[in-house]
Amino acid sequence: MGIKIYWKDIRMKKFLVIGGNSAISKNLIDMLVNLNSLEIDVIARSNTKTHKQVNYIDCDYNKIENHKDILQSADFLFYSIGITNGTDTEIENINVLLFEKITKLLNLKTKIVFMSSASILYNDNSYSNSKKRSEEILDKLGNDYISLRPSVMYGNYDKNNLVKMMNILKKLPIVPVIAPSYKIQPVFMNDLVNMILGAVNKDIFTNKAYITSGPEQVGMYNLFKLLAKKCNLKRPLIPIPLKPVQQVVRFLSLFIPDKYILAYQVLNMRSHPPFDSSDAITDFDFKQTKFEQGLFEY
């Protein structure tokens, strides 16, 4: 890493992670433990306890006030709780109301890194709107913060996104590729972690939101080809147009819960211009690893 932390005072700083089981949180924790100048607390519903020097706290979020002392003492907070699939009420309760409840327990001196989503730029749905509302709450708090709006993330610990696609490749002898020309702009989680550590190291909390994407868009057909290469598999790829699939999903969603047919992901596939991460590059020297390079690094 090569990052050294220099504090203005001599006491050890406290870094709190809320949502410790998310893939991005685990990547961040792996890096944080290399910094001897941080005391690290991690709150999650049920923690995967992988580092002896980290204080892991299993928490019922309905009773988060029981951990007010830890919240009050944090110098830095990384917040990554959020769900994409669920009813409107579930998304509201977890993505918005829980965030609002937790932030009310914070010390005003706590500096916040909030995980938002790039989808708020082009989607109008429960998940995207919940991220917008949380950013509005964040902006009114009075705490210094940065909000990260990542595109599709990939890297160590990921169990969604690209991992689900690789599982399809492993299970099916012939692989249908829905919307073969649809493009995503994957961002390597290591790049996000380095940006967060840079913000902490240089004390850059600008009270702004930042798009954090990979450097290039990748079409779904080419994406599956690269994933097959990573898995050392040869699979025939069959392109499937998007619109008919969306029509089927809309029909099925009348009878089957969304989470069982990935309705959110399919119905929200729509083309958009490439994401622009220039503000993050300017303010944080945000590095963008090319997708094929990052894919074969983990």
Phi, psi and omega in degrees: 000309179076010180268127176249139182256128177238118182260155177284334175242172190266350183285154178291135180275151182252126181246122181250130175250124175246124189097046191290350181264358176290154182299317182293324177296316181296320177297319179296315181299320178303325180278321183298325184293346177279353182258109183290349184268011180237141169256124192246124172248139180230122179250130175206167179299318177208109189280145164270107191268100189249346183233124183296330184276004180255138177270099181270134183233114174282131192221133165276112186297340175291345179239034184300334180297341176295344181248029182301322182300318179292319178297318183291332186268355184289133172277325180226141177235129170251122187242119184225026176282137176173147175238149179258321180258140179153174176290164177303322181293317179298316180296319178298314183295318186274314187279334185245300188293321177294318177301315180298318180297316182293317183295333178290343180267356185279154167285142180296343180277348180292129179263135194244135166248117185250132177271107177259217182202141176293343182296342180292346180282335186224356180249150175232084181212178186300316182294308182298318179294328178293324178291322176299314181295322178295322176296324177295319176299314181301317183293335182267354186296315187104350175278148171289143185204166159226143177247125180261131178246080183283151167281196180303124183265149174215157181147192180303144176076353181295130176243001182243203170044247186293329180296320178296322178294319178294325177295323176298315179300322183287330187269328188256134176287332175232129190248118173285134178247105180288134179053066186299334181265355177296138185243140171240168184229072190298143178244133181285127184299330176301324179293321178295317180298316178297324177294318180297314179297324177295320178297318179292315183298315184265002180055051178256100176231100195265357184060044181224162173258144184231128168291130178229098183235172170288173186281347187210154173275148179231126178290151185299322180297312178294327178299313179295325177297317179292321179294321177297321178296317179298323182273002183056046181238149172244115183226133171294132180253125183251111180293134178236121179301147186287314189304313178299323179295318179297323178296318178296317181296318178301319180293312182296328182293347175287337186240336185242134177307139184309319188295341181272348180235013178053040184302318182303310184296317185287314185290339182258014174281111176210147182292147176208159178297159177303144176289148181245110181259023186297326179296319178293325178294317182292313187278331187233005185054043181299123180267139181243104179284132176298143189303311184298324178294310181297323182301324183264009177264351181230000000 
